[in-house]
Amino acid sequence: MQDILVVDDEPLIRLGLKKIIDNARAGFQVRGEAGNGNEGLEKLAAHRFHTVITDIKMPGMNGVEFVKSIFSRYPGVRVIVLSGYAEFEFVRETMKYGAVDYLLKPVDNQDLLDLLSAIGRKPGAAGSEPDASPASPPLPAPKNDPISRAKAYIAEHYRHNISLNEIAGIVHLNAIYFSQLFKKETGENFTGYLIRCRIEQAQRLLEDPHNRIAEISLEVGYEDPNYFSRIFKRITGLSPQEYRAQRGGRNA
């Protein structure tokens, strides 16, 4: 059985999470609750929990400091962070300190249960005692940064007609917030980033003289070769033909 500690300053949220988890009867159960980070540490000192689910914004000790304290004192404990759209910068901080994943509010019941199940399948989770010694290294956090996931998705699907709204949905973020976060993290907006990915791939393809420009245009997501050529020149300062000529290619 995976013992879970729920930490949130809203009693109704704690009650809701407890009902979702306990009613699932899936090998995990809420064994403790706390209203802030300080109370959470007291609970952890009194009972060996396998997993902590904690809010980011709480009075007293906030979620970031709470997670940092957990992994300095109880590095074997898995931590799931709950956050709103506007709090993702804090989520990033908790990931640095070892939080294994995060869920956006309002929490989707199935997402929560799936995540707990995944954690329970990891070695040292349910049925084992977390190591209370600070000498044990914290578990590494998975690469679940939404911007990293978005960039990976673009790299795989840049040739298709993908939109900001589509990718925002894939990474479970509000489209407006995702757009702002993407610009902040990458230094360019979504459309500019997508175009650059396409043109960089086109440059690689143009270096092979056997690839015709019309075919390259389709390969990188542009049905109209003339439009592709205009975009290519706007980004590189050269037409595709000029770019290829500079590299000794011939075919158009």
C-alpha positions in Angstrom: 0.0 0.0 0.0 1.3 3.4 -1.0 0.8 5.9 1.9 0.1 9.4 0.7 0.3 12.8 2.5 -1.9 15.6 1.0 -0.8 19.1 1.7 -3.0 22.0 0.8 -4.4 25.0 2.6 -7.9 24.4 1.2 -9.7 21.7 3.3 -12.2 21.0 0.5 -9.3 20.3 -1.9 -7.8 17.9 0.5 -11.1 16.2 1.0 -11.6 16.0 -2.7 -8.2 14.4 -3.4 -8.7 12.0 -0.5 -12.0 10.8 -2.0 -10.5 10.3 -5.4 -7.6 8.4 -4.1 -9.2 6.3 -1.5 -12.3 5.4 -3.6 -10.0 4.1 -6.4 -8.8 1.2 -4.1 -5.8 0.9 -6.4 -2.9 0.3 -3.9 -2.6 3.8 -2.5 -4.4 5.6 0.3 -4.3 9.0 1.9 -2.9 8.5 5.4 -2.3 12.1 6.4 -3.2 15.7 5.6 -1.6 19.1 6.3 -2.6 22.7 5.6 0.9 24.0 4.9 4.5 23.0 4.5 5.4 23.3 8.1 2.6 21.0 9.1 3.6 18.7 6.3 7.1 18.3 7.6 5.7 17.5 11.0 3.6 14.7 9.5 6.6 13.4 7.6 8.6 13.2 10.8 5.8 11.2 12.5 5.0 8.8 9.6 6.9 7.3 6.7 4.9 8.4 3.7 5.7 7.1 0.2 4.2 10.0 -1.7 3.4 13.7 -1.0 0.9 15.7 -3.0 1.4 19.3 -2.3 0.0 22.7 -3.5 2.4 25.4 -4.6 0.8 28.4 -3.0 0.3 28.0 0.7 0.7 30.3 3.8 3.8 30.1 5.8 6.2 27.7 4.0 5.3 27.6 0.3 5.4 24.6 -1.9 8.9 25.3 -3.3 10.5 25.5 0.2 8.4 22.5 1.3 9.7 20.4 -1.6 13.3 21.5 -1.0 13.0 20.6 2.7 11.5 17.1 1.8 14.4 16.2 -0.4 17.0 17.4 2.0 15.5 15.3 4.9 13.5 12.5 3.2 15.0 12.0 -0.3 13.1 8.7 -0.8 9.7 10.4 -0.8 8.0 11.0 -4.1 6.4 14.5 -4.5 3.6 15.5 -6.9 3.0 19.3 -7.2 -0.4 20.9 -7.8 -0.4 24.3 -9.5 -2.4 26.8 -11.5 -1.5 28.1 -14.9 0.1 31.3 -13.5 2.4 29.3 -11.1 4.5 27.3 -13.5 7.7 29.2 -12.7 7.4 27.8 -9.1 6.7 24.3 -10.6 10.0 24.5 -12.4 11.8 25.3 -9.1 10.2 22.2 -7.5 11.4 20.0 -10.4 15.0 21.2 -9.7 14.6 20.0 -6.2 13.3 16.6 -7.2 9.5 16.7 -7.6 8.6 13.8 -9.9 5.7 15.4 -11.7 3.0 18.1 -11.5 -0.8 18.3 -12.1 -2.7 21.4 -13.1 -5.7 22.6 -11.2 -8.5 21.6 -11.4 -7.0 18.1 -11.1 -8.3 15.5 -13.5 -9.3 12.4 -11.5 -7.8 9.9 -14.0 -4.6 11.9 -14.5 -4.1 11.8 -10.8 -4.7 8.1 -10.5 -2.6 7.3 -13.5 0.3 9.3 -12.1 0.0 7.6 -8.7 0.0 4.2 -10.4 3.1 5.0 -12.4 4.9 6.2 -9.3 3.8 3.0 -7.5 5.4 0.8 -10.1 8.8 2.4 -9.6 11.3 0.6 -7.4 11.1 1.6 -3.8 7.6 3.0 -3.9 4.5 1.2 -2.5 5.4 -1.5 0.0 8.8 0.0 0.9 9.9 2.5 3.4 11.4 5.8 2.1 15.0 6.4 3.1 15.0 9.0 5.9 18.8 9.6 5.5 19.9 12.7 3.7 22.8 10.7 2.4 20.6 9.0 -0.2 20.3 11.0 -3.5 16.9 12.3 -4.5 15.2 10.6 -7.4 15.8 12.5 -10.7 12.8 14.4 -12.1 11.5 13.3 -15.5 11.7 15.7 -18.4 8.1 16.9 -18.3 8.7 20.6 -18.9 5.8 21.6 -21.2 8.1 23.7 -23.4 10.5 20.8 -23.9 7.6 18.6 -24.8 6.2 21.3 -27.1 9.6 21.6 -28.9 9.9 17.8 -29.2 6.4 17.7 -30.7 7.3 20.5 -33.2 10.5 18.6 -34.2 8.4 15.6 -35.0 5.4 17.3 -36.7 6.8 20.5 -38.2 5.8 19.3 -41.7 2.2 19.2 -40.7 -0.2 22.1 -40.3 0.1 22.3 -36.5 -1.2 25.2 -34.5 -0.5 26.9 -31.2 -3.9 25.8 -29.8 -3.1 22.2 -30.8 0.2 22.1 -29.0 -1.1 24.0 -25.9 -3.7 21.2 -25.6 -1.1 18.5 -25.9 1.0 19.9 -23.0 -2.2 20.7 -21.0 -1.8 24.5 -20.9 -4.1 27.4 -21.6 -3.2 28.6 -25.1 -2.6 32.2 -24.0 -0.4 31.2 -21.1 1.4 28.7 -23.3 2.1 31.4 -25.9 3.6 33.7 -23.2 5.6 30.9 -21.6 6.9 29.7 -25.0 8.1 33.2 -25.9 9.7 33.6 -22.5 11.6 30.3 -22.6 12.7 30.3 -26.3 13.0 34.0 -27.0 10.7 33.7 -30.0 7.0 33.2 -30.6 5.5 29.9 -31.6 5.0 30.8 -35.3 8.6 32.1 -35.6 10.0 29.0 -33.9 8.0 26.7 -36.2 9.1 28.5 -39.3 12.7 28.4 -38.2 12.5 24.6 -37.6 11.1 24.2 -41.1 13.7 26.4 -42.8 16.6 24.7 -41.0 15.4 21.4 -42.2 15.0 22.8 -45.7 18.6 23.9 -45.6 19.8 20.4 -44.7 17.7 19.0 -47.5 19.0 21.5 -50.0 22.5 20.3 -49.5 21.6 17.1 -51.3 21.4 18.0 -55.0 19.1 15.1 -55.7 16.3 16.7 -53.6 14.2 18.9 -55.8 13.1 22.2 -54.3 9.4 21.6 -54.9 9.7 18.3 -53.0 11.6 20.0 -50.2 8.8 22.6 -50.0 6.3 19.8 -49.4 8.6 18.0 -47.0 8.9 21.0 -44.7 5.2 21.8 -44.7 4.7 24.3 -47.6 2.4 23.2 -50.4 3.2 26.2 -52.5 6.9 26.2 -53.6 6.7 30.0 -54.4 5.5 30.8 -50.9 8.2 28.5 -49.5 10.9 30.3 -51.5 9.7 33.7 -50.2 9.8 32.5 -46.6 13.2 30.9 -47.1 14.7 34.1 -48.5 13.1 36.1 -45.7 14.8 33.9 -43.1 18.2 33.2 -44.8 18.6 36.2 -47.1 18.9 33.8 -50.0 16.5 32.0 -52.3 16.6 28.2 -52.1 18.3 28.2 -55.6 20.9 30.7 -54.3 21.5 28.8 -51.1 22.0 25.5 -53.1 24.3 27.2 -55.6 26.5 28.4 -52.8 26.9 24.7 -51.8 27.6 23.5 -55.3 24.2 21.9 -55.9 22.5 22.0 -59.3 19.0 20.6 -59.3 16.0 22.9 -58.8 
